[in-house]
């Protein structure tokens, strides 16, 4: 196969974390394939950002999963998600999820996104959404494995 005319590459090395993602762009590469690839990079970065900052995502995940178990998408469930986010219990979970008060907004963002996702809505375009719209786009192993772990956790 010929060399790609263009490409998207992501390389990261920090301590023991290494991430390399490459996409060759050819004449027949579809825009949704590029968007899908970029969304997998975003997934990788989102997961790493919270860990690098020391946010205890398990604390926030446990709160969100007990407050809003995965359910069918509905306005009522979305309203409940916002109410849970504003609750005193959420404030406690947020405080317990970080050791540095300056990181509170980061923990809040994570929790709000998690609650909204549990309510059946997405706050950004993800690889999962794109794979539903374009079934020929297959989720990378890291994302599909995370989805399987999440399903087992809720069963």
C-alpha angles and dihedrals in degrees: 000000000000122000112269117260091221136007146190117222134180121188126175133170120172120156104307095345117100124171125176122176125169134178123185112211116214132178090268096046108121123225091239090058090056092045090049092051092049090050090056089054089051090052091052092048095046091054093047098045094064093046093048091053092048096246109162097227092177089066091052093042091052092050093047094045092051093042097046114016111199106282145159115297110263140147090239092055091047090052089050090051091056091046091051090049090055094046126110089243090058090051089054092049091049092050090049092050097067140037096206120065091212088066094059093101090054091052090047092053091050093049095045091050091047093050093048091047090050087052089060100260131109125219095203139018107277135188087249093058092046092049089055092050094042106031093188088068106089122205115247116250094253092057098041091048090051090051091051091050090050092051092050090049092055096044 
